[in-house]
Amino acid sequence: MPWMALCIKNGFIMIKRISGLLFLLVLCFTGVQVQAGGVTLGATRIIYPSNARQAELTVINSDPQNKFLVQSWIEDEKEHKNQDFIVTPPLYVLEANKENTLRIVYTGSNLPQDRESMFWANIKVIPPLNDEHKTENTMQIAIQNRIKLFYRPLSILKYDTQAPDKLQFVRQTNKIKVTNPTPYYLTLVNIKANDKGIASSLLVAPFSSAYLTTPVRGSISYQTINDYGAQTTRVIKKIN
């Protein structure tokens, strides 16, 4: 029977028929080179003040030899492409040992002015197929980085450093309800209950609640991520 091989090349997935299983095994385990990027981002999140003309993100290529094709776009919280943000340049070649600045401009209508709005910045890095590998079995892997973009209105522009301490925890049968009474998105990390780890992270939207699926009692401790991507001081709260 024919077999199907999955090939990833230049960011596209292609299905090819292979007449024999032996050839498929040889293709998978011999002579296949996987190329990935030496491209990193200058931040782990983007804060877009509503009174700013644009937000910026640095893309860095630390590879001394290879250049990469970089494609960028913005999605809303539900991961649908958002046309209200313009990313410049949307598609370009990042040369070896170089960096470039992406400029993000919001052109849409007014967003809520009493709380943050969250989006996703997507940066896809596509490696080149070098001339010496064109006759070989080469798997091209496009690496997609995705980081949070927070649009912050002028009314709450100065971040409240006490916001992480305002979270409320209430036990509900077999889960913990986490309520965020602040206008900021709060990302909890290193979450522990009675000094035992129960979750690696949890995102709680402004004036909303999220749930930890664990029936613990007593106290809970956590850290949050600040505007610079660093972890804040650990907070310990009682579970009501």
N, C-alpha and C positions, 0 to 999 in steps of 0.2 A: 504494500500500500504506500502511497506517497506520504511524505512527512512535511510539516510546515515549519519553517525557520523564521524566527523573529529577528529582524535587522533594524538597528537604530543608526541612522546616518544623517548627519547634518540636521538633527532635531526632528526628523520625520521617521515614523515607524512604517516599515515595509514588510510584507509577508511574502516569502518565497517558497515554492514547492521544491522539495529535495527527494530524489528517487530512492535513496537508500539510507537506512539508519546509521550505517557505518560512516558514511560521509558526514552526517550530521554530528556524530561524536567527534570525528577528526576536526571538524570546523570549530567545535566548541572548546576543545582542549589542546589544540596545537596551532601555533602560528597566528593566534588572534591577539591583536593589540588593542587595548582599551585606552583611549585618550580622554583625559579630563582636563579641567582648567586650572590655571594658577591665578585665577581672578578672585579677588575678595572685595568686600564692600567696606566703606569707611565708617559705617554706623550699623547698628542692629535695629534701629527704629528711626522714624522721621517725625519731627514735630513741625506742623505747618501752622504758624500763627495767622489768624484771619486778617490781620493788618499788614501782613508781609506780601510782597509782590510775587514771591516764589520761594520754594524750598529747594535745597540742593543735596545731592548724594554723590560722594566720590566713589568711582569704580577703579580699582587698582589691578594692573596686570604685573605680577612679580615674576612671570616666566621670562627668562633671559633670551629665549629664542623664538617662541611661538606667539603669533597674534591671534586674536579671537574676535568672532562676530558677536556683538552684544545687542540684544533686543530688549526693550523695556516698555511696560505698560502698567496701568493702575486698574485694580478691581475693587468693587465695593465689598462690604462685609460678608455678603453671601457669595463672593467669588465670581461675580459677573463683571465683565469689562465695563469700566466707567469712562464715558466720553467727556465728562466735565473736567478732567485733568489732562493737560497736555504735557508730555514728557519730551524734552529736547536734549540730545537727538534720540529719536525712537529706535533707530537702527544704525549702527556704525561699526567700524573695525577698530579694535583697541590694539595698538601695536605693542610689541614686546617691551617689557620694562617701562611701560608708560601708564599714566592714569588720566582719567577724564571725569568731568563733572556733569552729572545729569541735572537738568533744571526742570522742576515740576511746578506748573502754573495751574491754579484752579480758575476755571472760567464759567462755572455753573451758577445757579441761583443760590440764594441764601440758605445755609445749613442752620440747624438749631443753634441758637445763641446762648443757651443756658447749660450746654454740655458739649463734650467732645464728640466728634464723629470719627469713625474708624474706617480705614481703607487698607488695601494691600498693594504694596509696590513690588512688582515682579521684574526681575532682571534675569534673563536667560542668556547663558554663555555657550556659544557653539564653537567647538574647536575646528581647526583647519585639517584637511587631509593632505599631509605632506607628500611631496613628489616621490620620496623613496618608499612610501607605503602604498602607493596606488595600485601595485600589482599584488598586494598581500590581502589576507582576510583581516580587515580592520573594522572594528566597531566604533562608530562615532557616537559619543554620549553628550547630549546637550544638558548642561547643569542649570537648573532654575532655582535662583534664590528668591525668597519671598519674605519681606519684612513689613511690619505694621507701619502705617502712616496715620497719624492722629491730627485731624484738623481741629485746632483749638481756638474758640471764639475769644474776642477781646475781653469779655466780662470775666473770664477765668484764666486769663493769659498767664498770670503769675501762679505757678503750680503750688498747691497746698501740700507742704511736706508732711502735714499731719494726716493726710488722707488715708494712708494705709492703716492707721490706728482706729479709724472710724468704722471699719468693717464690723458687721454683726454676724454671729454664728448661732443658729438655732437647730437643735436636734429634732428631726422628724422621722420617727420610726427607724428606718434603715439607711438614712442619709442625713447630711448636714446642709442646711440652707444657709448660703453665704449672701448677705445683702450688702450692697454698696450704695450708701446714701449720698455719695459725692458725685460731682459732675465729670469725674475723670474715669477713664478705663483703668482698671487696676489688674495687673498681672501678678498673681501669687505664685511663688516658687518655693521649693524645699519645704513643703507643707508637712507638718508633723502633729500628731495627737498623742499627748502624754509621752513625748520624746521618741515616738515611733513614726517613721515615715509612712504617709498614707497616700500622697500624690506628689508628682513632680511639678505640676503647674495647674493653674486655673485662671481663666480670664473672666472678669466680672464687669459688665457694661455699666455705665452711669445710671443711677437711680433704678437699678435692676438687681436681680438675684441669679445665682448659679448654684449648682449642687455638687457636693462631694459625696460619692456613693459609698459611705462607710458609716456603720452604726456606733461610732465612738462616743464616749462621755468625757467629762472632765475639762481639760484645756486643749487649746490648739495653738500652734505657733507657725509663723510663716515669714517670708521676706517678700518684697515686691521689687519690680524693675523700675528704675527712675528714668528720666528723660535721656540720660546718657548711656542707657543700657547696663548700668551697674546695679548690683543687688543692694537693697537698703538694709538698715538695721533690723534684726529679727524682732517681731512683735509677738507677744503671748496674750491670748484672749480666752476668756471663759466661754464654754459652750453652754448656752442657756437651754 
